[in-house]
Amino acid sequence: MSNWLIGICNAAIKGIGVVLNALLALLPNSPFHVSNSWFSGIDAVWFQYLCWLVPVDAFVTLIVDLLSAMAIYYIYMVVFRWFKLIG
């Protein structure tokens, strides 16, 4: 009894994967692949030293957190104004 149930679950998961792949195929290519062309000329060893001296990942994380917080704030402000919760 459990074999056919497992088969149905596997078929459903496979179907969801096919649908998601079809939807993702409709999206345009990532713009970040184009910007990586300048990065290919940088020597990896020197870039590792640079990232050790300047924590680029921490800066990017901080900027993303800041922009996310600002976006959430402004979205809440717009919603509150729509419902006239604030003046």
DRENLO-907596 format. One line per field, with one value per residue (C-alpha): residue in three letters; x, y, z. Coordinates in nm, 3 decimals. Layout:
residues N
voba: [ala/...];
u: [X/...];
v: [Y/...];
w: [Z/...];
END
This chain:
residues 87
voba: [met/ser/asn/trp/leu/ile/gly/ile/cys/asn/ala/ala/ile/lys/gly/ile/gly/val/val/leu/asn/ala/leu/leu/ala/leu/leu/pro/asn/ser/pro/phe/his/val/ser/asn/ser/trp/phe/ser/gly/ile/asp/ala/val/trp/phe/gln/tyr/leu/cys/trp/leu/val/pro/val/asp/ala/phe/val/thr/leu/ile/val/asp/leu/leu/ser/ala/met/ala/ile/tyr/tyr/ile/tyr/met/val/val/phe/arg/trp/phe/lys/leu/ile/gly];
u: [0.000/0.278/0.460/0.186/0.160/0.535/0.502/0.223/0.427/0.734/0.525/0.377/0.722/0.852/0.553/0.614/0.978/0.881/0.639/0.895/1.163/0.922/0.840/1.206/1.286/1.053/1.259/1.542/1.905/2.065/2.228/2.507/2.657/2.739/2.908/3.136/3.332/3.552/3.616/3.771/4.084/4.159/4.412/4.233/4.519/4.528/4.150/4.162/4.411/4.192/3.886/4.089/4.183/3.843/3.548/3.340/3.088/3.020/2.969/2.728/2.535/2.514/2.392/2.133/2.006/1.987/1.801/1.564/1.482/1.421/1.198/0.994/0.956/0.828/0.593/0.443/0.409/0.218/-0.014/-0.076/-0.159/-0.400/-0.586/-0.545/-0.374/-0.124/-0.163];
v: [0.000/0.241/0.184/0.340/0.630/0.690/0.668/0.929/1.160/1.122/1.195/1.505/1.631/1.565/1.753/2.049/2.050/2.049/2.338/2.540/2.479/2.594/2.910/2.984/2.937/3.230/3.467/3.666/3.581/3.712/4.054/3.947/3.710/4.008/4.198/3.903/3.957/4.224/3.986/3.716/3.927/3.970/3.730/3.520/3.536/3.916/3.930/3.704/3.940/4.237/4.067/3.989/4.356/4.498/4.283/4.318/4.054/4.240/4.566/4.403/4.239/4.568/4.760/4.494/4.499/4.877/4.893/4.616/4.799/5.123/4.947/4.780/5.114/5.291/5.005/5.021/5.398/5.369/5.101/5.302/5.611/5.412/5.298/5.644/5.511/5.797/6.160];
w: [0.000/0.082/-0.248/-0.457/-0.212/-0.242/-0.620/-0.619/-0.394/-0.617/-0.927/-0.760/-0.660/-1.011/-1.157/-0.929/-1.037/-1.404/-1.351/-1.153/-1.417/-1.687/-1.489/-1.423/-1.791/-1.866/-1.651/-1.810/-1.744/-1.430/-1.471/-1.235/-1.491/-1.712/-1.429/-1.351/-1.673/-1.506/-1.217/-1.432/-1.491/-1.120/-0.974/-0.711/-0.460/-0.460/-0.436/-0.129/0.034/-0.051/0.100/0.411/0.451/0.353/0.467/0.152/0.259/0.584/0.394/0.151/0.436/0.623/0.318/0.236/0.595/0.594/0.263/0.374/0.695/0.505/0.251/0.526/0.704/0.393/0.305/0.654/0.628/0.301/0.439/0.757/0.552/0.337/0.647/0.803/1.112/1.103/1.004];
END
